Amino acid sequence: MKRTFNIWAELDWITVLIYLALVTIGWFNIYAAVYSEHHSSIFDLDMRYGKQMVWIIAAIIMIVAIMFIDTRFFTFFAYVFYAIALILLFAVAIFGREVNGARSWFEISGFHLQPTEFAKVATILAVAKYLSSYGIKIEKLKTLIIVGLIIFAPVVLIMLQPDIGSVLVYCAISFVLYREGFPGGFLFFGFLIILIFVLALVISQEAILIFLIIVALLSLLVLNRRIIEIVIGALSILLIYNTILTANHFLHLRIAHYYALLVSVGITSAGAIIFNLFKRITFIYWVTLLLSFAIAFAYSVDYVFDHLLEPHQQHRINILLGKETDLKGTEYNVNQSKIAIGSGGFMGKGYLQGTQTKFNFVPEQSTDFIFCTVGEEWGFVGSFAVLALFGLLLTRIIFLAEKQRSAFSRIYGYGVASILFFHVAINVGMTIGLLPVIGIPLPFFSYGGSSLWAFTILLFIFLRFDASKMTLLR
Amino acid sequence: MNQYSTRQFIIGGIIVLVFFIYIIRLFYIQVIDKSYRNSAENNSQRNVVQYPSRGLIYDRKGRLLVCNEAAYDLMLNPQELRAFDTSEFCNILGISKEQVIDGIQKAKFFSHYKSSPFIYQVSDLTYALFQESMYKFPGFYAQPRTLRKYTGKIAAHLFGYVGEVDSSVIKKDGYYQIGDYIGMSGMEKSYEKELRGKKGVTKYLVDVHNRVKGSFQNGMFDTASVIGKNIVSTIDAGLQEYGEKLMANCRGSIVAIEPSTGEVLALVSSPTYDPQLLVGRLRSKNYGELKQDSRLPLFNRAIMPKYPPGSPFKLLNAMIGLKEGVVTRESQFSCYLGYTAGPIHVKCHPHPTPLDMPHGIQYSCNAYFDNVFRRIIENPAYNKQSEAFDAWRNYILTFGFGKKLNSDFTNELSGNIPTSKYYDKIYGKNGWKSLTIISLAIGQGELGVTPLHLANLAATIANRGFYFIPHTVRKIEGLDTIESRFTNKHFTAFDSTYFNVVVHGMEMAVNGPNGGTANGAEVPGIIVCGKTGTAQNAGVEDHSIFIAFAPKDNPKIALSVYVENGGFGANFAVPVASLLIEKYLKDTVNRAWLEDYVKNYKINYVDKK
């Protein structure tokens, strides 16, 4: 007996509701961010809010379309989508239009498309397909390598544009892997490597080394729980470091602090290994090995940047990292952003009454800094509400993902949640001054067709799968 | 795969934790930290100052002397600048192309987004022409200001002038900002707070490019400007004008006071200048030229110099002698065309001899007062001559000499009456005596007074024993009274009986019988009392001095005239004072011959290079 399958009844309306709320509030905010007393109709297609409305309508159409597509379409063509995405990423780095020092956009007769956003969807699909395929064993090294490649390939291509923000978002996939059983430590290390990659270009080598030492000691603490040994290790490093420095001073040698620290770490590690040689404690080897790898990696990143990159490439990366300044400098951006949000007070200044956003004090205020409009016009109450909505969305997705009976859907669901989470976290964190300026959109809020559609597709593919969860087993 | 399902909580936990941190951060910057609100307001508000017009100044009869004229600062906002027809621009404004380019560069250097003055104080005629074509020159607009206008070219020193405030003042008083005007001297300075009114402010909202977008909160926080308070001064404009005319060819001063109130009727410092010169755009240039002028026209000779008082000082010695009991009204001293004592010989002019005190004053006998002075200083009632001298000094001080009179002139000086310690330093203790300082007897030597002091002395004598601090303001709009210090009587150490002798002597000096050093001062129908002075000035012509008051009973005017290098007091100071008294009391002068004499009186001034 066939059960009538009504997709609309199975669709998770709670998530749909949250989605619609976010998109609507997002639209109102774009209107406020672009608002000026002279603008007349809200349907004015020359203005951003007019365009965004068109895109919202298009997104709704896409949602309906997705609902009518069979889930096997997505599972079957996952790798195909992935391949197309890679090709597009490659193409945009070569043929794309240069904007703000990066080639991230296709412009074809007035129509703009950003493949990076769609590539995220495709990558998640590919990862989900691979990890849910028959006979996959998480513990095998081969699994890790292939998953790594699946993630790495688009990352490399995105770096060609370059777009550091999106690269960071790919780190979100580590959440997915973690849920699927990858050792937490591994993921943590992978995350660390990305972090070092970015940090190496921003802060000094010595600062990174200190950071890594602290991380290494903390990980030993977590793994070992023997505080004494940790303390001995730390003291040893300090002692040797200081000895070298005093020798430096008195003998008038010119040993750089960095190398002094490096040597002290090296000696201490050697000592630790020798001490533990007979105790068969493996993690000390691992930590030492990974620490060395991380140090070498940090150094090489710096080296590559300084010696192998052309000045204009360095310049672009620096701009994106916020090290170099355009006209007014990124400090200005963040400062204006904090002023806009901070001046909102508890209740905000009122809709369309935000002085900072009204008079364009915040740069990029309808795209990357859209959250400023929320903060300024709706105050703490509004900011809290928006974050709460996102929080609800993410936890709802995770809740639904757990309920999936097919691995593919679950993995994909976690992918959706992770990507959305990273976008929100990095974007909002940047506007309130907790993170450096990294340009990525706020999902459903930032002006832009590509990002709105990509996020909508990302989310609703999952909802499509969720709607069919009772019928899917794989 | 469900074996890892507990990890969902770790992932969920991380998400919740991150959002929680963000919410705390938001709470901090939005609710707790107020600094962002301030920054937002600074970013987006612009305050446009509304400058009020300065208070008007009238003379005592209600004639308007100082008022305001509209002027326009032409401002440039480089951000709004577009290409324009420079030749038309130059034609209208009367400047050269180079000045335009230079001015634009200066404005851009100041700020690309903010306005700054392009030309200061364009005349309203030029502005009217410019305004018609202003639309052709985007970026330029006018900021209305007011400038002082002087209806009569008189009393430049008295009124003072207005100029742009400098940074030290801005630091001290937060009311002022760059580009504000402030009174720099004279009445404009003394009464700055009353005259300046209160600036108003209109708040506008501006966007990031500093473009005005509308008023802030519908003008709720705007404050209206308050115009300055008008002042009625004590000056008699007619008298002032007349005095300046009489003194036009010489260097010196006239100070005329109404004794019953201390109101300054006229304050003439010659050479003077047209006060309109120090207004507006040309002020700096004109000021520079005036400063370079070797005749020192900017120097207020009425209150700033330290002159020797000359013979008027004898009046004081007379009274002190009487009070100390070392002489009487009838005391007689001989004069042998001078006074001789030991190595000292003081010359005197021919006159009947011997004389008693009133006649000593009438004929201004040097010998008489040398004697009086010696008696004062050698008074056996004191242990030491230096003590007697200090006592003498204290009497002098009660007339207001040796210190500032605390008038409302901002740069009044105190003059100098030496102390015994001063002489101790020069001559050593016990190294000096009455003869050493005998020149003080006749108002020479180490004495320094200002003409204001001398006029005040005339007023004190007119009042028979007290004075009011000389002041220049009768009424300030909105206030019931002027400052109390101006309405308090300042008594000297002498009651009115001592003054009678002196007044008698002064009456005879002018009216006789039998001549008197000041008989040129006689005014038909009025009893004028006066005392001449001729101050010796090493190497060059003596200074001509005269103090007087009239009429003798119920005096209405007391004045001092001091003319540098004018010769005998009788030569110049006396006729000038006489004409002024006639003008003030009778309103017209019927002695055209005397006016001609004064006009044609020539003094040769030798300028120090």
Contacts between the chains, C-beta under 8 A, distances in Angstrom:
chain1	res1	chain2	res2	distance
A	37	B	214	7.9
A	175	B	11	5.5
A	175	B	14	7.9
A	178	B	7	6.1
A	178	B	10	7.7
A	178	B	11	6.9
A	179	B	4	6.2
A	179	B	7	5.1
A	179	B	8	6.7
A	179	B	11	6.2
A	180	B	1	7.1
A	180	B	4	6.7
A	181	B	1	7.5
A	181	B	3	7.5
A	181	B	4	4.8
A	336	B	43	7.7
A	338	B	29	6.1
A	338	B	36	6.2
A	339	B	36	5.0
A	339	B	39	4.5
A	339	B	40	5.2
A	339	B	43	6.6
A	340	B	40	6.9
A	341	B	26	7.2
A	341	B	29	6.3
A	341	B	30	6.5
A	341	B	36	7.4
A	342	B	29	4.0
A	342	B	30	5.8
A	342	B	33	6.2
A	342	B	35	7.4
A	342	B	36	2.5
A	342	B	37	6.9
A	342	B	39	7.7
A	342	B	40	7.6
A	343	B	36	4.8
A	343	B	37	4.5
A	343	B	39	7.1
A	343	B	40	3.5
A	343	B	41	7.7
A	344	B	30	5.4
A	345	B	30	5.9
A	345	B	31	6.7
A	345	B	37	6.7
A	346	B	30	6.7
A	346	B	31	5.2
A	355	B	40	6.1
A	355	B	41	7.9
A	355	B	43	7.6
A	355	B	44	4.3
A	355	B	205	6.6
A	356	B	40	5.5
A	356	B	43	6.6
A	356	B	44	6.6
A	358	B	207	7.7
A	358	B	213	7.9
A	359	B	44	5.6
A	359	B	205	6.9
A	359	B	206	6.9
A	359	B	207	3.4
A	359	B	208	5.9
A	359	B	213	6.3
A	360	B	207	5.7
A	360	B	208	5.0
A	361	B	43	5.5
A	361	B	44	6.7
A	361	B	207	7.6
A	361	B	208	4.8
A	375	B	26	7.1
A	375	B	30	6.7
A	376	B	40	8.0
A	379	B	30	6.1
A	380	B	26	5.9
A	380	B	27	6.0
A	380	B	30	4.4
A	380	B	31	5.5
A	383	B	23	7.8
A	383	B	26	4.8
A	383	B	30	7.0
A	384	B	23	6.0
A	384	B	26	7.0
A	387	B	19	5.3
A	387	B	22	6.2
A	387	B	23	6.2
A	387	B	26	7.8
A	390	B	19	7.4
A	391	B	15	6.9
A	391	B	16	6.8
A	391	B	19	5.0
A	394	B	15	5.4
A	395	B	12	5.9
A	395	B	15	7.0
A	395	B	16	7.7
A	398	B	8	5.7
A	398	B	11	6.6
A	398	B	12	5.6
A	398	B	15	8.0
A	401	B	8	7.8
A	402	B	5	6.2
A	402	B	8	5.5
A	407	B	1	5.6
A	410	B	1	7.2
A	414	B	11	7.5
A	417	B	11	7.8
A	417	B	15	7.9
A	421	B	15	5.5
A	421	B	18	7.8
A	425	B	18	5.3
A	425	B	22	7.8
A	428	B	22	5.8
A	429	B	22	6.7
A	432	B	22	6.7
A	432	B	25	5.3
A	432	B	26	6.2
A	432	B	29	6.5
A	433	B	25	7.9
A	433	B	29	7.7
A	434	B	21	7.7
A	434	B	22	7.3
A	434	B	25	6.0
